[in-house]
């Protein structure tokens, strides 16, 4: 006061610090990586550069998310088996020999499978690896209608929307619901030049 007496305000004054959360960057360039049916066992490869695997690095995925103040971001697979946003049990949008390929959570991986139970066949997998996530093609998929040949260069796009979750340093997360896809290039039959004439 005016003659020098003082008191410390030990209550009644508060600063509210509002949280910041990561959000998707809708201006970011989408990520599309290609795998090749030609490189499958029994396929008709056209060169050493064809592959059945594609790696999405943490750095690539970081480019799709605005982290905000709570850096750094970490990434994980969406392994929820129920509830809103779960991929488990949903249609991938692709088929194999006319049968739908369905997302399944298997341990700490995401699998695309055809059929159920003991008859289920895994067509592709998505698993965490060093510095990113590895997509592995294990079997063929349908390219176009089953009664229409689409050619060797035809690709089908597998959206990985919903497969990845970005989490900031204080635990806020956002699911990457767009911007990531795998292009699966077709394989076609070829004549065997080593076969003897009939």
C-alpha positions in Angstrom: 0.0 0.0 0.0 1.0 3.7 0.1 3.1 3.3 3.3 4.9 0.2 2.1 3.0 -2.7 3.5 2.6 -5.6 1.1 0.9 -9.0 0.7 1.6 -11.8 -1.7 -1.3 -12.8 -3.9 -1.2 -16.6 -3.2 -4.5 -17.4 -4.9 -7.1 -16.0 -7.3 -4.9 -15.5 -10.3 -4.5 -18.2 -12.9 -3.1 -18.5 -16.4 -4.9 -21.0 -18.6 -2.6 -22.6 -21.2 -4.7 -24.1 -23.9 -3.5 -27.4 -25.5 -2.3 -27.6 -29.1 -3.0 -30.8 -31.1 -1.7 -32.3 -34.3 -3.8 -31.8 -37.4 -3.6 -33.1 -41.0 -1.9 -30.9 -43.5 -4.4 -30.7 -46.3 -1.8 -28.9 -48.5 0.7 -31.8 -48.3 1.6 -33.9 -51.3 0.1 -37.4 -51.0 2.4 -40.4 -50.8 2.1 -43.2 -53.3 4.5 -46.1 -53.5 4.4 -48.9 -56.0 4.7 -52.7 -55.6 4.6 -55.2 -58.4 2.7 -58.5 -58.9 5.5 -59.4 -61.4 7.9 -59.8 -58.4 5.7 -62.4 -56.6 6.8 -66.0 -56.7 5.7 -67.4 -60.0 5.3 -63.9 -61.5 6.8 -62.7 -64.8 9.4 -60.1 -63.7 10.6 -57.4 -66.1 13.7 -56.3 -64.2 15.5 -56.2 -60.9 13.8 -53.0 -59.8 10.4 -54.6 -59.4 9.5 -55.3 -55.8 6.8 -56.7 -53.5 7.6 -54.3 -50.7 7.2 -50.6 -50.1 8.4 -48.6 -47.1 6.6 -45.5 -45.7 9.2 -43.7 -43.5 8.3 -41.7 -40.4 9.8 -38.7 -42.2 7.4 -39.1 -45.1 4.4 -39.5 -42.8 5.5 -36.4 -40.8 5.1 -34.4 -43.9 1.3 -35.1 -43.9 0.8 -33.8 -40.3 1.1 -30.3 -38.7 2.5 -31.3 -35.4 1.9 -28.0 -33.6 3.8 -27.0 -30.4 4.0 -30.5 -28.8 6.8 -32.0 -30.9 8.1 -34.5 -31.8 5.5 -36.7 -33.4 5.5 -40.5 -33.2 3.6 -42.9 -35.5 1.8 -46.2 -34.9 -0.5 -48.5 -36.8 -4.2 -48.3 -36.1 -4.7 -51.6 -34.3 -8.1 -50.9 -32.9 -10.4 -53.9 -33.4 -13.7 -52.0 -32.7 -15.1 -48.6 -32.2 -15.1 -45.5 -34.5 -12.2 -45.4 -36.9 -11.2 -49.1 -36.5 -10.0 -50.7 -39.8 -10.4 -54.2 -38.5 -13.1 -56.1 -40.4 -13.6 -53.3 -43.0 -13.3 -53.7 -46.8 -10.0 -52.6 -48.3 -11.7 -51.9 -51.6 -9.7 -54.6 -53.5 -10.6 -58.1 -54.4 -8.8 -61.3 -55.2 -10.4 -63.7 -57.7 -13.7 -61.8 -57.1 -13.6 -62.1 -53.3 -13.3 -59.0 -51.1 -10.0 -58.4 -49.3 -10.7 -57.4 -45.7 -8.5 -55.6 -43.2 -7.6 -57.7 -40.1 -5.5 -56.8 -37.1 -3.1 -59.7 -36.5 -0.9 -59.1 -33.5 0.9 -55.8 -34.1 0.3 -55.9 -37.8 -2.5 -55.0 -40.3 -3.3 -57.8 -42.8 -5.4 -57.8 -45.9 -7.1 -61.2 -46.0 -9.5 -63.2 -48.2 -11.8 -65.7 -46.5 -12.3 -66.5 -42.8 -10.9 -68.8 -40.1 -8.6 -71.6 -41.3 -9.5 -70.8 -44.9 -8.3 -67.2 -44.7 -5.4 -66.2 -47.0 -3.2 -63.2 -46.4 -2.8 -61.1 -49.6 -0.7 -58.3 -48.0 0.6 -57.1 -44.7 1.5 -53.7 -43.2 4.0 -53.8 -40.3 6.2 -51.4 -38.4 9.9 -51.7 -39.2 13.1 -49.6 -38.7 12.2 -45.9 -39.3 8.8 -46.6 -40.8 6.2 -49.1 -41.9 6.7 -51.8 -44.5 3.9 -52.9 -46.9 4.4 -56.4 -48.3 2.5 -57.9 -51.2 2.0 -61.7 -50.8 -0.6 -62.5 -53.4 -2.3 -61.3 -56.5 -5.3 -58.9 -56.6 -7.9 -58.3 -59.3 -7.1 -55.6 -61.8 -10.3 -54.4 -63.4 -13.3 -56.7 -64.2 -12.5 -60.4 -64.1 -13.5 -60.8 -67.8 -11.4 -57.9 -69.0 -7.6 -57.9 -69.5 -6.3 -54.6 -68.3 -2.6 -55.0 -69.3 0.7 -55.2 -67.6 1.0 -51.6 -66.7 -2.4 -51.3 -65.0 -2.3 -50.4 -61.4 -4.9 -50.6 -58.6 -4.7 -48.2 -55.7 -4.9 -49.4 -52.2 -5.8 -46.5 -49.9 -4.1 -46.7 -46.5 -6.5 -44.1 -45.1 -7.0 -44.9 -41.4 -3.9 -47.2 -41.1 -1.6 -44.7 -39.4 -1.9 -42.7 -36.2 0.3 -39.7 -35.4 0.7 -38.8 -31.7 2.4 -35.7 -30.3 4.6 -35.5 -27.2 1.8 -35.1 -24.7 -0.4 -37.8 -26.1 -2.8 -36.1 -28.5 -3.3 -38.0 -31.7 -4.8 -37.8 -35.2 -5.5 -40.6 -37.6 -4.2 -40.1 -41.2 -7.4 -40.5 -43.1 -6.0 -39.6 -46.5 -2.8 -39.0 -48.4 -1.2 -42.4 -48.3 -1.7 -45.2 -50.9 0.0 -48.2 -52.4 -0.2 -48.8 -56.2 -0.2 -52.5 -57.1 1.0 -53.1 -60.6 -0.5 -55.9 -62.6 1.2 -59.1 -63.8 0.2 -60.8 -67.1 0.9 -64.1 -68.8 3.7 -64.2 -71.3 4.8 -66.8 -73.9 7.5 -69.2 -72.8 10.3 -68.7 -75.4 12.1 -71.8 -74.1 9.2 -74.2 -74.6 9.3 -76.7 -77.3 6.8 -76.6 -80.2 3.7 -78.8 -80.1 
